[in-house]
Every structure is written in structure tokens, then in C-alpha cells.
């Protein structure tokens, strides 16, 4: 089977790192290609792909309205002639010629998203909650749930004992710093409540970037817990899996 994954960019993020895992697994049994539309990608992330995977970079400038990119994208897809086209974004669907709709699957990662051409392509929800949300708003849509997969064998395990009373109790949260959706502010307020009760030997490490970073740092400062909250920034999957044991 020929599988083509289309992404506008390949920066270090949840959907992108998950896609690398998916592509590498598929490449063991199928012919797989990754088409990156925009000239925005992380070379280190792309380098984690199996060498057997074909990587096509169109190098479109983000936001370009030039119709040439629509033609080039669809001509490239036609030349590959995939059995399956896998996309993540509405804007990718908008660029596809209708002749490819019957081959297209779109992964939906979030709640309450507006979907383009919902009746013409098939959909994958990453959770039952996402699937239920889509079915509520788009009656009769073709959608299945395929939960995000994690290869636990690649995660370094914590050695026993799991808890050491002489060291701080450490919590790590991995994800985009967007508190209205991810809830990092709730975690910080919980740490503050525990501190007010005399429980101060807790440290929180936030791995990720996002628009809420300034707000979360200011919140930690105002709650008096800045010394307990650490911002590690964006890290790739290998770093996270190696350091979770800490």
C-alpha cells in the first residue's frame, strides 16, 4: 500500500512527533511518503524518520495565495498515486482537488473544530470524546476512533524505589503551554494550596512552549511558588522519554 502524509509544517509538536512514530511504524510494511507543504520544518525531527520514507518538501512560503502551489501539490500527489492520503489540517483539505477526496483521511486532535468538506472525506478521532463531539455537530460523518499510541518500550523506566522521601516529589507535564485548554494553571494553583498547608517539597517541570508561558510564569510568581516551577521549553520525544524517569 502507498501511504502519503501531508503536513503544512513539521515543527516539534504533539501532532508532528506522533506522526513521525506513525510513519516509522507504517514504513515497516508499506511504502510511505511525507509531503511538507511549507518551508517550515525541524530538520532534527525529519531526521528521525526511517530512511525508507520519501520526504518531499514543496517549500511554499506560509500564507502564500499563489495558485501555483495548489497545482504543484496536487500534481505531486498525482505522481505518487497513493492509496491513502492522510492530513491533519483543514487548510490541506482546501488545497486538494476533489478527485482525491475518496482517498483522504483527516485526523482530528481537538474538540469543537470546524471541519472542511466533512461529507466527502473520512476522519480519525484521537479519543472517544473527540469522536462524540464531531458526531454531535456533523450527523452521519464517517469517523473512527484511533487513540494516540505510545511505544512504552522506548521510555526509560524509573528504578525502584519509586518514591524517595528525602527528595522533592516531582511532577512533569508535557504539552503545549495553553492553559485554557491544557489546564497548567490548575496544577500551579494546586501546588500553591499544598504550600499553604505546609507541603512545600514539590517541584513541577513544564515541558513545551506556547502563548501561555508568560501568564504561567507570572502566575507562579504571584502565588509565591516560582522556585518550585521549572519551564524546560520545547523538547523532542527522545528527550522526554529519556527524562521522564527523573
BAZASE-611989 format. One line per field, with one value per residue: residue in one letter; y negated, x, z negated of N, C-alpha, C, O, CB in turn. Coordinates in steps of 0.1 Angstrom, whole numbers, plus 5000, padded with zeros to 4 digits. Glycine has a CB too. Layout:
N
resn	c(A	...)
nv	c(Y	...)
nu	c(X	...)
nw	c(Z	...)
cav	c(Y	...)
cau	c(X	...)
caw	c(Z	...)
cv	c(Y	...)
cu	c(X	...)
cw	c(Z	...)
ov	c(Y	...)
ou	c(X	...)
ow	c(Z	...)
cbv	c(Y	...)
cbu	c(X	...)
cbw	c(Z	...)
//
This chain:
246
resn	c(X	X	X	X	X	X	X	X	X	X	X	X	X	X	X	X	X	X	X	X	X	X	X	X	X	X	X	X	X	X	X	X	X	X	X	X	X	X	X	X	X	X	X	X	X	X	X	X	X	X	X	X	X	X	X	X	X	X	X	X	X	X	X	X	X	X	X	X	X	X	X	X	X	X	X	X	X	X	X	X	X	X	X	X	X	X	X	X	X	X	X	X	X	X	X	X	X	X	X	X	X	X	X	X	X	X	X	X	X	X	X	X	X	X	X	X	X	X	X	X	X	X	X	X	X	X	X	X	X	X	X	X	X	X	X	X	X	X	X	X	X	X	X	X	X	X	X	X	X	X	X	X	X	X	X	X	X	X	X	X	X	X	X	X	X	X	X	X	X	X	X	X	X	X	X	X	X	X	X	X	X	X	X	X	X	X	X	X	X	X	X	X	X	X	X	X	X	X	X	X	X	X	X	X	X	X	X	X	X	X	X	X	X	X	X	X	X	X	X	X	X	X	X	X	X	X	X	X	X	X	X	X	X	X	X	X	X	X	X	X	X	X	X	X	X	X)
nv	c(5012	4977	4949	4916	4889	4857	4825	4792	4780	4791	4788	4792	4807	4819	4833	4836	4850	4874	4882	4888	4912	4928	4929	4941	4966	4975	4977	5000	5020	5009	4987	4955	4920	4886	4855	4822	4791	4763	4742	4747	4765	4788	4799	4818	4833	4843	4859	4880	4898	4930	4940	4952	4938	4916	4882	4852	4819	4790	4764	4740	4706	4697	4689	4680	4671	4678	4695	4715	4732	4748	4762	4775	4790	4809	4820	4833	4852	4867	4878	4895	4912	4923	4948	4940	4909	4889	4864	4835	4809	4785	4767	4781	4799	4780	4774	4796	4813	4822	4848	4863	4867	4891	4907	4896	4892	4876	4866	4858	4838	4824	4808	4793	4783	4767	4784	4789	4799	4821	4842	4855	4867	4891	4896	4896	4898	4889	4897	4910	4889	4868	4879	4882	4855	4846	4862	4852	4827	4830	4848	4882	4883	4899	4914	4927	4939	4938	4942	4921	4935	4949	4960	4978	4992	4976	4958	4947	4965	4958	4964	4986	4975	4961	4938	4914	4903	4884	4866	4840	4843	4850	4836	4839	4822	4826	4808	4785	4751	4738	4726	4724	4746	4767	4766	4760	4739	4748	4768	4753	4738	4757	4766	4743	4743	4766	4758	4738	4753	4763	4782	4783	4796	4801	4802	4789	4796	4781	4791	4778	4753	4722	4698	4692	4691	4667	4659	4680	4680	4656	4661	4682	4666	4648	4665	4672	4694	4697	4708	4735	4742	4752	4743	4760	4756	4763	4797	4827	4859	4880	4869	4864	4890	4901	4886	4887	4906	4892)
nu	c(5008	5005	5011	5005	5014	5004	5015	5015	5036	5065	5072	5085	5061	5031	5013	5030	5053	5040	5032	5056	5062	5041	5045	5070	5064	5045	5062	5075	5060	5047	5048	5058	5053	5062	5048	5057	5044	5049	5078	5087	5100	5114	5146	5159	5137	5126	5148	5145	5129	5124	5149	5138	5115	5101	5107	5092	5096	5079	5084	5068	5060	5047	5013	5011	4992	4994	4982	4997	5009	4988	4984	5009	5010	4989	4996	5019	5009	4994	5014	5026	5005	4990	4975	4962	4957	4968	4959	4961	4951	4926	4932	4948	4930	4915	4932	4933	4924	4891	4892	4907	4894	4882	4902	4912	4920	4914	4929	4916	4923	4913	4886	4855	4862	4859	4851	4863	4847	4833	4816	4828	4853	4871	4874	4895	4893	4911	4903	4876	4860	4865	4855	4828	4821	4824	4805	4782	4780	4782	4762	4760	4786	4817	4836	4861	4875	4908	4931	4958	4990	5015	5048	5058	5081	5102	5105	5125	5126	5116	5137	5133	5134	5101	5094	5112	5117	5135	5139	5125	5091	5084	5068	5059	5047	5038	5033	5016	5019	4992	4970	4942	4932	4949	4952	4973	4974	4957	4972	4993	4980	4971	4996	5002	4982	4988	5013	5004	4995	5016	5031	5057	5077	5076	5081	5075	5078	5074	5071	5074	5062	5044	5016	5008	5029	5042	5020	5018	5042	5041	5019	5029	5048	5031	5018	5037	5054	5074	5100	5095	5085	5094	5104	5109	5109	5105	5109	5122	5108	5125	5141	5121	5112	5135	5139	5117	5119	5132)
nw	c(5000	5008	4989	4982	4963	4956	4946	4934	4921	4902	4873	4839	4822	4806	4825	4847	4837	4830	4855	4868	4854	4862	4890	4891	4881	4900	4922	4920	4932	4954	4983	4978	4978	4970	4973	4972	4970	4966	4962	4935	4912	4888	4889	4873	4864	4887	4895	4878	4891	4907	4930	4952	4958	4981	4984	4993	5000	5005	5001	4999	4992	4961	4960	4986	5014	5040	5068	5080	5061	5053	5077	5079	5056	5059	5083	5075	5057	5075	5091	5072	5067	5044	5022	4999	4985	4959	4937	4915	4912	4918	4938	4956	4967	4981	5002	5017	5048	5058	5068	5052	5028	5020	5012	4989	4955	4925	4895	4864	4837	4816	4797	4809	4834	4866	4895	4927	4958	4947	4954	4975	4971	4950	4915	4885	4851	4822	4797	4778	4768	4786	4809	4802	4799	4826	4839	4828	4839	4866	4884	4894	4903	4915	4894	4872	4841	4832	4809	4796	4799	4779	4776	4752	4747	4754	4734	4708	4678	4644	4617	4589	4554	4561	4549	4530	4499	4491	4511	4532	4543	4575	4603	4637	4666	4699	4728	4750	4740	4731	4713	4710	4724	4718	4690	4672	4653	4633	4621	4611	4592	4575	4564	4550	4531	4516	4506	4489	4469	4458	4472	4490	4505	4533	4568	4600	4634	4665	4697	4729	4752	4757	4760	4735	4718	4706	4690	4672	4659	4646	4630	4613	4600	4587	4570	4553	4558	4575	4573	4573	4597	4629	4662	4690	4717	4753	4761	4777	4786	4778	4758	4739	4733	4723	4700	4683	4663	4643)
cav	c(5000	4965	4940	4903	4880	4843	4816	4778	4778	4802	4784	4801	4805	4832	4840	4839	4861	4886	4885	4895	4925	4935	4931	4951	4979	4979	4979	5014	5029	5002	4976	4943	4907	4874	4843	4810	4781	4750	4742	4746	4778	4790	4809	4829	4841	4850	4868	4892	4907	4941	4936	4957	4929	4905	4868	4843	4806	4781	4751	4729	4696	4697	4678	4677	4672	4681	4708	4724	4742	4758	4771	4783	4800	4819	4828	4842	4863	4875	4885	4905	4921	4930	4954	4933	4895	4886	4850	4831	4796	4780	4759	4791	4803	4770	4773	4808	4814	4832	4862	4871	4868	4905	4913	4888	4893	4864	4869	4847	4838	4814	4806	4781	4778	4767	4793	4786	4810	4833	4853	4861	4874	4899	4889	4903	4890	4894	4901	4911	4876	4861	4886	4878	4841	4845	4868	4843	4815	4834	4860	4891	4882	4911	4912	4938	4935	4944	4934	4919	4947	4947	4972	4977	4998	4966	4949	4952	4968	4953	4975	4986	4972	4951	4925	4912	4892	4874	4857	4834	4850	4843	4838	4833	4821	4824	4804	4770	4742	4731	4730	4725	4759	4778	4765	4759	4730	4755	4775	4744	4734	4769	4766	4732	4747	4775	4750	4731	4763	4767	4792	4775	4804	4805	4795	4792	4792	4780	4793	4773	4739	4718	4684	4690	4692	4655	4659	4691	4676	4645	4668	4688	4656	4642	4675	4675	4708	4697	4717	4749	4744	4751	4743	4766	4753	4774	4809	4837	4871	4888	4862	4866	4904	4904	4879	4889	4913	4884)
cau	c(5000	5012	5005	5011	5011	5006	5016	5019	5049	5069	5080	5084	5048	5025	5009	5042	5061	5032	5032	5069	5061	5032	5052	5081	5058	5039	5072	5080	5052	5041	5055	5053	5059	5058	5049	5057	5040	5055	5092	5088	5102	5126	5155	5161	5125	5126	5159	5141	5121	5131	5155	5130	5104	5103	5103	5090	5094	5074	5090	5059	5061	5035	5003	5011	4979	4997	4976	5007	5011	4977	4987	5021	5006	4980	5004	5028	5001	4990	5026	5028	4994	4989	4962	4957	4962	4965	4961	4957	4946	4916	4938	4953	4918	4911	4941	4932	4914	4881	4895	4914	4887	4878	4914	4917	4916	4919	4930	4911	4931	4908	4872	4848	4869	4851	4857	4861	4843	4831	4808	4835	4865	4869	4880	4900	4894	4922	4897	4861	4854	4866	4846	4814	4819	4822	4792	4771	4779	4782	4755	4763	4800	4824	4846	4865	4884	4921	4937	4972	4998	5028	5056	5063	5094	5112	5106	5133	5118	5122	5142	5128	5120	5095	5094	5123	5112	5145	5140	5112	5081	5085	5057	5062	5036	5043	5022	5016	5015	4979	4963	4927	4929	4956	4950	4985	4972	4951	4983	5001	4972	4972	5009	5001	4973	4996	5023	4998	4992	5029	5037	5065	5087	5070	5086	5068	5085	5065	5079	5066	5061	5030	5013	5005	5041	5043	5010	5020	5054	5036	5010	5038	5054	5021	5014	5049	5059	5084	5111	5091	5080	5105	5100	5120	5108	5102	5119	5117	5103	5136	5144	5110	5112	5147	5140	5105	5122	5137)
caw	c(5000	5008	4979	4983	4952	4960	4935	4938	4915	4893	4862	4828	4815	4803	4837	4856	4832	4831	4869	4870	4849	4871	4903	4890	4880	4913	4932	4919	4941	4966	4990	4971	4981	4962	4982	4963	4980	4963	4959	4921	4906	4880	4896	4864	4863	4900	4895	4871	4900	4913	4943	4963	4961	4990	4979	5004	4995	5016	4997	5001	4981	4953	4963	5000	5022	5054	5071	5084	5050	5054	5088	5076	5045	5065	5093	5068	5052	5087	5095	5062	5068	5031	5019	4988	4982	4945	4934	4902	4911	4928	4950	4965	4974	4990	5013	5025	5058	5054	5073	5042	5016	5017	5006	4979	4941	4917	4880	4856	4824	4806	4796	4814	4846	4878	4905	4942	4966	4938	4960	4987	4967	4938	4903	4874	4839	4813	4785	4778	4765	4798	4818	4798	4802	4840	4843	4823	4848	4880	4884	4905	4908	4915	4884	4863	4831	4831	4798	4798	4795	4772	4775	4738	4746	4757	4723	4697	4666	4632	4608	4575	4551	4569	4541	4520	4490	4488	4523	4536	4551	4588	4613	4651	4675	4713	4737	4754	4729	4735	4700	4712	4729	4711	4676	4664	4642	4622	4615	4603	4581	4566	4557	4541	4520	4508	4499	4478	4459	4452	4481	4500	4512	4546	4579	4613	4646	4677	4710	4740	4755	4761	4757	4721	4710	4698	4680	4662	4651	4638	4620	4604	4592	4578	4560	4544	4560	4587	4571	4574	4611	4639	4676	4698	4731	4762	4762	4786	4780	4772	4746	4729	4729	4715	4687	4675	4651	4633)
cv	c(4987	4955	4927	4894	4865	4833	4802	4775	4790	4797	4794	4798	4819	4840	4844	4850	4874	4891	4893	4909	4934	4938	4942	4965	4984	4983	4993	5024	5022	4992	4963	4931	4896	4862	4830	4798	4768	4752	4740	4760	4779	4802	4821	4838	4849	4861	4881	4902	4918	4937	4942	4948	4918	4892	4858	4829	4796	4767	4739	4719	4696	4686	4674	4680	4676	4695	4719	4735	4752	4768	4780	4794	4812	4827	4837	4854	4872	4883	4897	4916	4929	4937	4946	4919	4892	4872	4847	4817	4793	4774	4769	4796	4793	4769	4786	4807	4824	4846	4870	4873	4883	4913	4907	4891	4881	4868	4856	4848	4831	4814	4793	4775	4778	4775	4789	4799	4823	4845	4861	4869	4882	4893	4899	4894	4897	4899	4903	4898	4868	4866	4882	4864	4839	4850	4859	4831	4818	4848	4869	4890	4896	4909	4924	4932	4944	4936	4932	4931	4942	4960	4971	4983	4987	4956	4955	4953	4962	4965	4974	4981	4961	4937	4925	4900	4881	4863	4851	4844	4843	4846	4832	4833	4817	4820	4789	4762	4733	4735	4732	4739	4770	4777	4764	4749	4737	4763	4766	4739	4745	4769	4754	4736	4757	4768	4742	4740	4769	4778	4785	4783	4810	4796	4799	4787	4792	4781	4788	4758	4735	4704	4682	4690	4679	4655	4668	4687	4665	4651	4674	4678	4650	4652	4678	4689	4709	4707	4732	4752	4742	4752	4748	4763	4765	4785	4819	4850	4879	4882	4865	4880	4908	4897	4880	4897	4905	4876)
cu	c(5009	5004	5012	5005	5014	5005	5020	5033	5052	5078	5078	5071	5042	5021	5020	5050	5053	5032	5045	5068	5052	5038	5062	5075	5052	5050	5078	5072	5047	5051	5050	5061	5054	5059	5047	5055	5048	5070	5095	5088	5115	5134	5157	5150	5124	5136	5155	5133	5130	5136	5146	5118	5109	5098	5103	5087	5091	5080	5081	5061	5047	5025	5002	4997	4982	4991	4985	5010	5000	4979	4998	5018	4999	4987	5014	5021	4997	5002	5029	5018	4992	4975	4955	4964	4958	4968	4957	4950	4936	4922	4944	4941	4914	4919	4939	4921	4904	4884	4902	4906	4884	4890	4918	4911	4922	4918	4925	4916	4924	4892	4868	4856	4858	4858	4853	4857	4840	4824	4816	4847	4862	4878	4884	4900	4904	4916	4882	4854	4854	4856	4832	4811	4817	4809	4780	4769	4778	4775	4759	4777	4807	4836	4849	4874	4897	4929	4952	4980	5011	5036	5063	5077	5105	5113	5115	5125	5125	5126	5136	5138	5114	5095	5105	5119	5122	5146	5126	5104	5080	5073	5061	5049	5041	5031	5024	5012	5004	4969	4948	4923	4936	4956	4962	4983	4965	4962	4991	4993	4971	4985	5008	4993	4981	5007	5017	4995	5005	5036	5044	5075	5081	5076	5078	5076	5075	5074	5070	5067	5047	5028	5011	5018	5043	5033	5013	5032	5049	5027	5019	5044	5044	5017	5025	5055	5069	5095	5108	5086	5092	5099	5111	5120	5104	5113	5113	5113	5114	5140	5134	5111	5124	5146	5127	5109	5128	5126)
cw	c(5000	4999	4980	4971	4957	4948	4940	4933	4906	4882	4851	4820	4814	4816	4846	4850	4832	4846	4873	4865	4858	4884	4902	4888	4893	4923	4931	4928	4953	4972	4985	4976	4973	4971	4972	4972	4978	4960	4944	4915	4898	4885	4886	4863	4876	4901	4887	4879	4905	4927	4955	4967	4970	4984	4990	4997	5006	5013	5001	4989	4974	4957	4977	5006	5036	5057	5076	5074	5050	5065	5085	5066	5052	5076	5086	5063	5064	5091	5085	5063	5055	5030	5008	4987	4968	4942	4920	4901	4922	4940	4960	4973	4985	5003	5022	5036	5054	5058	5062	5029	5011	5010	4993	4965	4933	4902	4873	4842	4813	4807	4804	4826	4857	4888	4919	4949	4958	4944	4971	4983	4954	4927	4892	4862	4829	4800	4787	4776	4778	4808	4815	4801	4817	4844	4839	4833	4863	4882	4896	4910	4906	4906	4875	4853	4831	4821	4801	4792	4789	4771	4762	4737	4748	4745	4712	4684	4654	4623	4595	4565	4558	4562	4531	4512	4487	4500	4525	4544	4564	4597	4626	4659	4689	4722	4740	4742	4733	4723	4701	4717	4722	4696	4667	4652	4630	4614	4606	4591	4570	4558	4547	4529	4510	4500	4487	4467	4454	4460	4492	4508	4525	4557	4592	4624	4658	4689	4721	4741	4758	4756	4742	4712	4701	4687	4669	4653	4641	4627	4609	4594	4582	4567	4550	4546	4571	4585	4572	4588	4621	4653	4684	4713	4740	4762	4771	4779	4772	4759	4735	4724	4721	4701	4678	4662	4640	4625)
ov	c(4987	4952	4926	4893	4862	4834	4801	4769	4798	4799	4804	4788	4829	4852	4855	4859	4885	4903	4902	4919	4945	4950	4951	4975	4996	4992	4998	5034	5029	4988	4960	4931	4897	4859	4829	4795	4763	4763	4732	4767	4771	4813	4832	4850	4861	4872	4891	4913	4917	4931	4936	4949	4912	4891	4856	4828	4794	4759	4729	4723	4696	4674	4666	4691	4677	4705	4730	4747	4764	4780	4792	4805	4823	4839	4848	4865	4885	4895	4907	4928	4941	4933	4946	4919	4891	4867	4855	4814	4799	4777	4766	4798	4797	4765	4786	4801	4834	4855	4882	4879	4885	4923	4912	4893	4878	4873	4845	4858	4831	4819	4784	4763	4787	4773	4786	4810	4833	4856	4871	4877	4880	4885	4910	4883	4909	4905	4897	4895	4861	4859	4878	4861	4831	4844	4859	4827	4810	4858	4864	4897	4903	4902	4931	4922	4956	4926	4941	4935	4933	4970	4965	4980	4990	4947	4966	4944	4962	4975	4963	4983	4951	4927	4935	4889	4871	4853	4857	4852	4831	4858	4821	4842	4808	4827	4782	4765	4722	4744	4739	4743	4781	4788	4768	4751	4734	4763	4769	4738	4742	4772	4756	4732	4755	4771	4741	4736	4779	4784	4781	4778	4822	4784	4811	4776	4802	4773	4794	4752	4744	4698	4670	4688	4680	4651	4665	4690	4665	4646	4673	4680	4648	4647	4685	4694	4719	4713	4740	4764	4732	4761	4742	4766	4776	4782	4821	4851	4884	4889	4868	4883	4916	4903	4876	4895	4909	4868)
ou	c(5019	4992	5025	4993	5025	4995	5028	5041	5044	5090	5070	5070	5047	5024	5020	5054	5059	5033	5044	5072	5055	5038	5063	5081	5053	5048	5085	5077	5042	5061	5038	5073	5042	5070	5037	5063	5053	5075	5103	5078	5124	5129	5158	5151	5121	5134	5162	5129	5142	5129	5147	5112	5119	5086	5114	5078	5099	5082	5086	5063	5037	5030	4994	4992	4972	4994	4982	5012	5003	4977	4998	5022	5002	4985	5016	5026	4998	5000	5035	5021	4992	4965	4942	4976	4946	4980	4950	4943	4936	4917	4945	4943	4910	4915	4945	4911	4908	4879	4902	4911	4885	4888	4928	4899	4934	4908	4930	4914	4928	4886	4875	4855	4850	4870	4841	4864	4845	4827	4812	4852	4851	4887	4878	4907	4905	4923	4876	4844	4845	4850	4824	4800	4808	4802	4770	4758	4774	4782	4760	4780	4804	4846	4839	4881	4896	4934	4958	4977	5017	5030	5074	5084	5117	5122	5112	5119	5137	5118	5133	5150	5122	5096	5108	5119	5118	5152	5116	5109	5076	5070	5067	5041	5049	5021	5032	5002	5005	4962	4942	4912	4930	4958	4962	4989	4968	4961	4994	4999	4971	4984	5014	4996	4980	5010	5023	4992	5005	5046	5038	5081	5082	5077	5075	5081	5068	5083	5059	5072	5038	5036	5011	5016	5046	5036	5011	5032	5054	5027	5016	5045	5047	5012	5023	5060	5071	5100	5117	5084	5098	5091	5122	5129	5101	5125	5101	5116	5111	5143	5137	5110	5123	5152	5127	5102	5128	5129)
ow	c(4993	5001	4979	4970	4961	4940	4949	4939	4903	4882	4852	4813	4819	4817	4852	4858	4835	4848	4881	4872	4861	4889	4910	4893	4897	4932	4940	4932	4963	4965	4988	4978	4968	4976	4966	4981	4988	4957	4940	4914	4900	4886	4891	4862	4875	4907	4888	4874	4907	4934	4966	4978	4969	4980	4996	4990	5015	5023	5005	4978	4981	4958	4981	5004	5044	5051	5077	5078	5047	5063	5088	5067	5049	5077	5091	5063	5062	5095	5089	5061	5056	5036	5007	4988	4965	4945	4913	4892	4932	4951	4972	4986	4996	5013	5033	5034	5048	5052	5063	5019	4999	5004	4987	4963	4935	4897	4876	4835	4802	4817	4805	4828	4859	4891	4922	4947	4961	4940	4976	4991	4948	4929	4891	4862	4829	4792	4796	4782	4781	4815	4824	4805	4821	4852	4845	4835	4871	4880	4907	4920	4897	4909	4872	4855	4831	4824	4808	4781	4794	4766	4761	4728	4744	4745	4708	4680	4653	4622	4590	4567	4562	4568	4525	4516	4482	4498	4521	4552	4564	4599	4627	4659	4691	4723	4734	4735	4738	4724	4694	4715	4720	4689	4655	4641	4619	4602	4595	4580	4558	4546	4536	4517	4498	4489	4477	4455	4446	4456	4502	4517	4527	4555	4594	4624	4660	4691	4723	4732	4761	4749	4738	4700	4689	4675	4657	4641	4630	4615	4597	4582	4570	4556	4541	4536	4577	4595	4573	4592	4621	4656	4686	4720	4735	4763	4772	4767	4761	4750	4723	4712	4712	4692	4667	4652	4628	4616)
cbv	c(5000	4959	4946	4896	4883	4838	4821	4768	4765	4813	4770	4800	4796	4830	4831	4826	4858	4883	4873	4888	4925	4926	4918	4948	4979	4968	4969	5019	5034	4995	4978	4945	4904	4873	4843	4808	4778	4743	4732	4738	4789	4793	4803	4823	4832	4840	4862	4888	4899	4953	4942	4971	4923	4908	4864	4846	4801	4780	4750	4734	4682	4697	4666	4684	4660	4682	4705	4717	4735	4750	4763	4774	4794	4813	4818	4834	4858	4866	4876	4899	4930	4921	4969	4941	4884	4896	4841	4830	4786	4770	4749	4803	4806	4756	4772	4820	4817	4828	4861	4863	4861	4913	4913	4873	4907	4852	4873	4847	4833	4800	4805	4771	4787	4752	4807	4780	4813	4829	4848	4850	4864	4913	4879	4909	4890	4884	4892	4921	4869	4861	4901	4881	4833	4852	4882	4837	4806	4834	4857	4888	4871	4915	4900	4949	4936	4946	4942	4906	4956	4940	4973	4984	5009	4958	4946	4943	4983	4944	4975	5001	4970	4955	4924	4910	4898	4880	4865	4821	4852	4847	4831	4842	4810	4837	4806	4768	4733	4736	4720	4714	4759	4777	4777	4753	4719	4766	4782	4731	4730	4782	4763	4720	4754	4786	4739	4724	4774	4772	4802	4764	4815	4803	4798	4784	4802	4766	4807	4778	4735	4727	4680	4701	4693	4642	4662	4704	4670	4635	4678	4696	4644	4638	4687	4673	4718	4683	4715	4752	4735	4763	4729	4781	4747	4769	4814	4840	4880	4889	4847	4863	4913	4898	4864	4897	4924	4874)
cbu	c(4991	5013	5006	5007	5018	4995	5026	5009	5050	5077	5075	5096	5039	5013	4999	5050	5065	5017	5030	5080	5055	5019	5058	5090	5047	5031	5083	5078	5040	5028	5055	5053	5057	5066	5038	5071	5025	5049	5100	5076	5102	5121	5168	5165	5113	5128	5171	5133	5115	5121	5169	5124	5099	5097	5112	5079	5107	5059	5103	5044	5064	5037	5006	5022	4971	5012	4965	5021	5012	4963	4990	5032	4998	4968	5012	5035	4988	4986	5038	5029	4996	4991	4964	4958	4957	4973	4953	4970	4958	4906	4949	4960	4907	4911	4955	4928	4921	4868	4903	4927	4873	4873	4926	4914	4922	4910	4944	4895	4944	4914	4867	4847	4881	4849	4852	4873	4854	4824	4796	4839	4877	4873	4871	4914	4880	4933	4900	4856	4862	4881	4847	4812	4832	4833	4791	4775	4791	4796	4740	4754	4808	4829	4843	4872	4877	4929	4936	4976	5000	5026	5066	5054	5096	5109	5091	5146	5115	5111	5157	5123	5119	5081	5080	5136	5107	5158	5145	5114	5067	5098	5044	5073	5026	5049	5009	5006	5028	4974	4967	4922	4933	4971	4942	4997	4963	4941	4992	5004	4957	4970	5020	4995	4960	5003	5029	4985	4983	5028	5026	5072	5092	5054	5101	5054	5097	5057	5084	5051	5070	5020	5000	4996	5053	5042	4996	5023	5065	5028	5001	5049	5059	5009	5009	5045	5047	5089	5117	5079	5069	5115	5095	5120	5121	5100	5121	5127	5096	5148	5145	5097	5112	5160	5141	5094	5133	5146)
cbw	c(4988	5022	4965	4996	4939	4970	4924	4933	4907	4901	4857	4819	4823	4795	4845	4857	4817	4827	4878	4863	4834	4874	4908	4878	4869	4919	4931	4905	4933	4962	5005	4956	4997	4949	4993	4955	4978	4951	4967	4915	4918	4865	4900	4850	4861	4912	4889	4858	4912	4914	4944	4959	4948	5004	4967	5014	4987	5016	5004	5001	4987	4938	4955	5007	5021	5056	5082	5087	5037	5056	5101	5071	5034	5071	5102	5056	5046	5099	5096	5048	5080	5019	5015	4974	4992	4936	4944	4893	4913	4921	4945	4958	4964	4983	5008	5016	5072	5060	5085	5038	5017	5029	5016	4982	4935	4919	4876	4856	4826	4808	4782	4803	4850	4882	4902	4948	4976	4925	4966	4996	4964	4941	4897	4877	4832	4810	4773	4768	4754	4804	4817	4783	4798	4848	4837	4809	4845	4887	4885	4916	4900	4929	4875	4872	4817	4845	4785	4791	4806	4758	4787	4729	4756	4769	4717	4695	4665	4624	4607	4572	4535	4573	4533	4527	4477	4486	4535	4543	4544	4595	4608	4658	4671	4718	4731	4766	4725	4749	4690	4721	4744	4715	4672	4672	4647	4628	4625	4612	4585	4574	4567	4548	4525	4517	4509	4483	4465	4439	4487	4492	4503	4546	4581	4613	4649	4676	4712	4738	4766	4755	4765	4716	4718	4706	4686	4669	4660	4646	4627	4611	4601	4586	4567	4530	4562	4589	4557	4565	4614	4637	4680	4696	4736	4777	4747	4797	4790	4782	4748	4735	4741	4722	4690	4683	4655	4639)
//
